[in-house]
Amino acid sequence: MKFFIAGATGATGRHVATLLLQQGHNVVTVARNPAALQSEVSLYPHLSVTAGSVLDMADSDLDNLITDCDGVICCLGHNLTFKGMYGAPRLLCRESVERMAHSIIRTRRQQAEHQPPTKFILMNTNGNRNRDLDEKLSRGDRLVIGIVRLLLPPHRDNELAAEFLRTDIGQNHQDIRWAVVRPDGLVNQDQVSNYESFPSPVRGVVFNSGQVSRINVAHFMTRLACDAGEWQRWVGRMPVVYNAE
C-alpha cells in the first residue's frame, strides 16, 4: 500500500512513517528539511521525501504526491514555541487538512475508475470533543478547555481541522473516509506497549487525565491504515487512545 504522511519529521509522525516502512509499505512525505529523514531514506528505498510543505506547494505538485495513495495520514502540529503557537500559519492543521482533502478529490476524479475511498487519518487531541456524540466534560475541564481555546491558537486549530472532516467531508463522501485519533497526554517510550481505544474520553481531559506514548499512537494509526477490521470499527469516528493501566 502507499501512504502520504504530513508531519513525518515530528515526534509521532516519524513513528508512523517507520512502522509503515517496516511493514513494506510505500511512504511519500514532504519536509522543510528533508535531511531530518536522512536515516530513514538510507534504510528504506520505498520512502520518498520532497522538500517543501503542504501549505506552500502548488496544487499540481501536491496532487502528484497524493495521487494513487491508499491513505493520507496527518500528524502535523505546532511547535511549542511562542512563534510556533502565535505566529503564522495559525491554522496550520485546518488549512493543511483542507488542502490534502481537496487534492484527494481532484486526483481521484481524474482516474478512469474510482478505487475505494481514500483513508484520511488525522492526529488530533483529546481536548477536542466529538460533536456527533453527547460527550460530557467536568465543569473544571470545560473551564480550562475554554480558556485554552481563547489563549492558545493551536487548540482551536485542532478543533477546526477535525470539524472540517466531520462536517465538510461528512460520513458518506464518495472520495474520502476519515478517522480522527485523539491521544491523551503524550509521552515518549521506545517500544510499543499495551494500549486501549475508546469512542470518547473515559477520564478527564485536563483533570484526572491519562497518558499514551507517541509510539502507541503511531501504532494505532498504522493499524487504522492497514487493518480493514480496525478501520471499519473506527471510520467516521474519533477514538481516544490511552496506555493500558
C-alpha positions as CSV (number, residue, x, y, z in Angstrom):
1,M,0.0,0.0,0.0
2,K,1.0,3.6,-0.5
3,F,0.6,6.4,2.1
4,F,1.2,10.1,2.2
5,I,2.2,11.4,5.6
6,A,2.1,15.1,6.6
7,G,4.3,15.7,9.6
8,A,6.7,12.8,9.2
9,T,9.5,14.6,10.9
10,G,7.5,15.2,14.1
11,A,7.8,13.1,17.2
12,T,4.7,10.9,16.4
13,G,4.8,11.2,12.6
14,R,8.3,9.7,12.5
15,H,7.0,6.7,14.3
16,V,4.1,6.4,11.9
17,A,6.4,6.5,8.9
18,T,8.9,4.0,10.4
19,L,6.2,1.5,11.3
20,L,4.7,1.6,7.8
21,L,8.1,1.3,6.1
22,Q,8.9,-1.7,8.3
23,Q,5.8,-3.4,7.1
24,G,6.9,-2.8,3.5
25,H,4.5,-0.1,2.5
26,N,5.4,2.9,0.3
27,V,5.6,6.2,2.1
28,V,5.5,9.6,0.5
29,T,6.1,12.8,2.5
30,V,7.2,16.4,2.4
31,A,9.6,18.1,4.8
32,R,11.0,21.6,5.0
33,N,14.3,19.9,6.0
34,P,14.5,16.5,4.1
35,A,17.8,15.8,5.8
36,A,15.9,15.3,9.0
37,L,14.7,12.0,7.5
38,Q,18.1,11.0,6.1
39,S,18.5,7.9,8.2
40,E,15.1,6.6,7.2
41,V,15.8,7.4,3.5
42,S,19.1,5.3,3.7
43,L,17.3,2.4,5.3
44,Y,14.1,2.2,3.2
45,P,14.1,2.6,-0.6
46,H,10.3,2.8,-0.6
47,L,10.4,6.2,1.2
48,S,10.1,9.3,-0.9
49,V,10.8,12.8,0.6
50,T,10.1,16.0,-1.2
51,A,11.3,19.4,0.1
52,G,8.5,21.8,1.0
53,S,5.3,21.9,3.0
54,V,1.7,21.1,2.3
55,L,0.6,24.7,2.5
56,D,3.4,26.1,0.3
57,M,3.3,23.6,-2.6
58,A,1.4,24.2,-5.8
59,D,-1.7,22.2,-6.3
60,S,-0.2,20.2,-9.1
61,D,2.9,19.3,-7.0
62,L,0.7,18.2,-4.1
63,D,-1.5,16.2,-6.4
64,N,1.5,14.4,-7.9
65,L,2.4,13.2,-4.4
66,I,-1.0,12.2,-3.2
67,T,-2.2,10.5,-6.4
68,D,-2.7,6.7,-6.1
69,C,-2.2,6.8,-2.3
70,D,-4.4,4.5,-0.3
71,G,-4.3,6.8,2.6
72,V,-3.3,10.2,3.9
73,I,-2.1,10.5,7.5
74,C,-1.8,13.9,9.1
75,C,0.5,14.3,12.1
76,L,1.0,18.0,11.8
77,G,1.3,20.1,14.9
78,H,2.5,23.5,16.1
79,N,6.0,23.9,17.6
80,L,5.7,24.6,21.3
81,T,7.5,28.0,21.0
82,F,6.0,31.5,21.0
83,K,6.4,31.7,17.2
84,G,5.0,28.2,16.7
85,M,1.9,28.9,18.8
86,Y,1.2,32.5,17.8
87,G,2.9,33.1,14.5
88,A,1.8,32.2,11.0
89,P,0.2,29.9,9.9
90,R,-2.2,30.0,12.9
91,L,-4.4,27.4,11.1
92,L,-1.7,25.1,10.0
93,C,-3.7,21.9,10.7
94,R,-7.0,23.1,9.4
95,E,-5.7,24.6,6.2
96,S,-3.4,21.6,5.6
97,V,-6.2,19.1,6.1
98,E,-8.4,21.1,3.7
99,R,-5.7,21.2,1.0
100,M,-4.9,17.5,1.3
101,A,-8.6,16.6,1.1
102,H,-9.1,18.7,-2.0
103,S,-6.1,17.1,-3.5
104,I,-7.5,13.7,-2.9
105,I,-10.8,14.7,-4.6
106,R,-9.0,16.2,-7.6
107,T,-6.7,13.3,-8.2
108,R,-9.4,10.6,-7.7
109,R,-11.8,12.3,-10.1
110,Q,-9.1,12.3,-12.8
111,Q,-8.9,8.5,-12.7
112,A,-10.9,6.4,-15.1
113,E,-12.1,4.1,-12.4
114,H,-12.6,5.1,-8.8
115,Q,-11.0,2.9,-6.2
116,P,-12.4,2.5,-2.6
117,P,-12.4,5.9,-0.8
118,T,-9.1,7.2,0.3
119,K,-8.5,6.9,4.0
120,F,-7.8,10.2,5.8
121,I,-6.4,9.7,9.4
122,L,-5.9,12.8,11.4
123,M,-4.0,13.0,14.7
124,N,-5.8,15.4,17.0
125,T,-6.2,15.9,20.7
126,N,-8.5,14.5,23.4
127,G,-9.3,18.1,24.4
128,N,-11.4,18.3,21.3
129,R,-15.0,17.0,21.7
130,N,-16.6,14.8,19.1
131,R,-19.8,16.8,18.5
132,D,-21.5,13.8,16.9
133,L,-21.7,12.3,20.5
134,D,-23.0,13.6,23.7
135,E,-19.6,13.8,25.4
136,K,-19.6,15.2,28.9
137,L,-16.8,17.1,30.5
138,S,-16.5,18.1,34.1
139,R,-17.0,21.7,35.0
140,G,-13.3,22.1,35.6
141,D,-12.4,20.6,32.3
142,R,-14.9,22.8,30.4
143,L,-13.4,25.9,32.1
144,V,-9.8,25.1,31.3
145,I,-10.6,24.0,27.7
146,G,-12.5,27.2,27.2
147,I,-9.5,29.3,28.4
148,V,-7.1,27.2,26.2
149,R,-9.3,27.8,23.2
150,L,-9.2,31.5,23.7
151,L,-5.5,31.8,24.6
152,L,-3.7,29.1,22.6
153,P,-4.4,29.2,18.8
154,P,-3.2,25.6,18.3
155,H,-6.1,24.2,20.2
156,R,-8.7,26.0,18.1
157,D,-6.7,24.9,15.0
158,N,-7.0,21.2,16.1
159,E,-10.8,21.6,16.6
160,L,-11.3,23.2,13.2
161,A,-9.3,20.5,11.5
162,A,-11.4,17.8,13.0
163,E,-14.6,19.8,12.3
164,F,-13.7,20.1,8.6
165,L,-13.6,16.3,8.3
166,R,-16.7,15.9,10.4
167,T,-18.9,18.5,8.7
168,D,-17.4,19.4,5.3
169,I,-16.4,15.8,4.3
170,G,-19.0,14.1,6.4
171,Q,-19.8,10.4,6.7
172,N,-20.7,9.5,3.1
173,H,-18.2,11.3,0.9
174,Q,-17.5,9.3,-2.3
175,D,-13.8,10.0,-2.3
176,I,-12.8,10.2,1.4
177,R,-13.4,8.3,4.6
178,W,-11.8,9.6,7.8
179,A,-10.9,8.9,11.4
180,V,-9.7,11.4,13.9
181,V,-7.4,10.0,16.6
182,R,-7.5,11.8,19.9
183,P,-4.5,10.8,22.1
184,D,-4.4,11.6,25.8
185,G,-1.3,13.2,27.4
186,L,1.6,12.3,25.1
187,V,4.8,10.8,26.5
188,N,7.8,9.2,24.9
189,Q,8.5,5.4,25.0
190,D,10.9,3.4,22.9
191,Q,8.7,0.4,22.3
192,V,5.0,-0.3,21.5
193,S,3.2,-1.4,24.7
194,N,-0.4,-2.3,25.6
195,Y,-2.9,0.5,24.9
196,E,-6.7,0.9,24.7
197,S,-9.0,2.9,22.4
198,F,-12.5,4.2,23.2
199,P,-15.1,6.2,21.3
200,S,-15.0,9.0,23.9
201,P,-12.8,10.0,26.8
202,V,-13.1,7.7,29.8
203,R,-11.1,10.0,32.0
204,G,-10.9,13.8,32.4
205,V,-9.2,15.6,29.6
206,V,-7.4,18.1,31.9
207,F,-8.0,16.9,35.5
208,N,-7.5,13.1,36.1
209,S,-6.3,12.7,32.6
210,G,-4.2,9.7,31.4
211,Q,-1.2,9.2,29.2
212,V,-0.3,7.5,25.9
213,S,3.0,7.1,24.3
214,R,3.7,8.6,20.9
215,I,4.7,5.2,19.5
216,N,1.5,3.6,20.7
217,V,-0.5,6.4,19.0
218,A,1.5,5.7,15.8
219,H,0.9,2.0,16.1
220,F,-2.8,2.6,16.4
221,M,-2.8,4.9,13.4
222,T,-1.0,2.4,11.3
223,R,-3.5,-0.3,12.3
224,L,-6.2,2.0,11.1
225,A,-4.4,2.5,7.8
226,C,-3.7,-1.2,7.2
227,D,-6.1,-3.3,9.1
228,A,-9.6,-3.5,7.4
229,G,-11.3,-4.6,10.6
230,E,-9.8,-1.9,12.7
231,W,-10.7,0.7,10.1
232,Q,-14.3,-0.5,9.9
233,R,-14.5,-0.2,13.7
234,W,-13.4,3.5,13.7
235,V,-14.2,5.0,10.4
236,G,-16.1,8.3,10.8
237,R,-15.3,8.3,14.5
238,M,-12.9,10.0,16.8
239,P,-11.3,7.3,19.0
240,V,-9.4,8.3,22.2
241,V,-6.2,6.4,22.9
242,Y,-4.7,5.6,26.3
243,N,-1.8,3.5,27.5
244,A,-3.3,0.4,29.3
245,E,-3.0,0.6,33.0
